[in-house]
Amino acid sequence: MGVLTNPGSSAGSQSVPVTDPFTGTITTMGFQTPTYVPIYATMVIHGLTGYTSAVLTAIQAAIVSYLNSLQIGETVTFSSLYSVAQSVMPSLTNPQFSITSLFTGITSSPSGTANITLDYYQVASGATANILISEV
């Protein structure tokens, strides 16, 4: 992600020797590489008029797209997942579904209902297999 200002430090996930082309001095430069953090979500929806099973796939794809659009160090905002899911509906005044529950986390059994704060070197990673949407 960037060069550390303290050569020789053990901080950072990578370090490489760099030779000054003018003096020949070798300095160890460290840098932190991004770490991708898988984000998991389980959502239960209740189908309304106009609902089809294709809606589940659309919600899943929208959530994955949102997660993968986040930049390094950005927070996964819990309430944004509601907005992203609802964005697949043609009209919010005539909803096709209602969201009855949503849980998020960084483990395969998400139980959180709060924002997921990532460190400066972490990046949210969305995958279809990690976003489970069901209809009741």
Backbone hydrogen bonds, N-H to C=O, Kabsch-Sander energy under -0.5 kcal/mol:
donor,donor_aa,acceptor,acceptor_aa,energy
4,L,30,G,-2.6
8,G,28,T,-1.3
9,S,6,N,-1.8
14,Q,31,F,-2.0
16,V,29,M,-2.6
18,V,27,T,-2.7
20,D,18,V,-0.5
20,D,25,T,-2.8
24,G,20,D,-2.5
27,T,18,V,-2.7
27,T,25,T,-0.5
29,M,16,V,-3.0
29,M,27,T,-0.6
31,F,14,Q,-2.4
32,Q,2,G,-0.7
33,T,31,F,-0.5
35,T,121,Y,-2.4
37,V,123,V,-3.2
39,I,125,S,-2.4
40,Y,105,G,-3.0
41,A,130,N,-2.3
42,T,103,F,-2.4
43,M,132,L,-2.7
44,V,101,S,-2.2
45,I,134,S,-2.9
46,H,98,S,-2.8
47,G,45,I,-0.5
48,L,96,Q,-3.6
51,Y,48,L,-2.2
55,V,52,T,-1.8
56,L,53,S,-0.8
57,T,53,S,-0.9
58,A,54,A,-2.0
59,I,55,V,-2.6
60,Q,56,L,-2.4
61,A,57,T,-2.5
62,A,58,A,-2.2
63,I,59,I,-2.5
64,V,60,Q,-2.3
65,S,61,A,-2.3
66,Y,62,A,-2.3
67,L,63,I,-2.7
68,N,64,V,-2.4
69,S,65,S,-0.8
69,S,66,Y,-1.0
70,L,66,Y,-0.7
70,L,67,L,-1.0
73,G,122,Q,-3.7
74,E,71,Q,-2.2
76,V,116,I,-2.7
77,T,75,T,-0.9
78,F,76,V,-0.6
80,S,77,T,-0.8
81,L,77,T,-0.8
81,L,78,F,-1.3
82,Y,78,F,-0.6
82,Y,79,S,-0.5
83,S,79,S,-1.5
84,V,80,S,-3.0
85,A,81,L,-2.2
86,Q,82,Y,-2.6
87,S,83,S,-1.3
88,V,85,A,-1.3
89,M,86,Q,-1.6
94,N,91,S,-0.7
98,S,46,H,-1.9
100,T,44,V,-2.7
100,T,98,S,-0.6
101,S,44,V,-1.6
103,F,42,T,-2.4
104,T,112,G,-2.2
105,G,40,Y,-1.8
111,S,104,T,-0.6
112,G,104,T,-2.4
116,I,76,V,-2.5
117,T,115,N,-0.7
122,Q,119,D,-1.9
123,V,35,T,-2.4
125,S,37,V,-2.4
130,N,127,A,-1.8
131,I,128,T,-1.5
132,L,41,A,-2.9
132,L,130,N,-0.6
133,I,131,I,-0.6
134,S,43,M,-2.5
136,V,45,I,-2.7
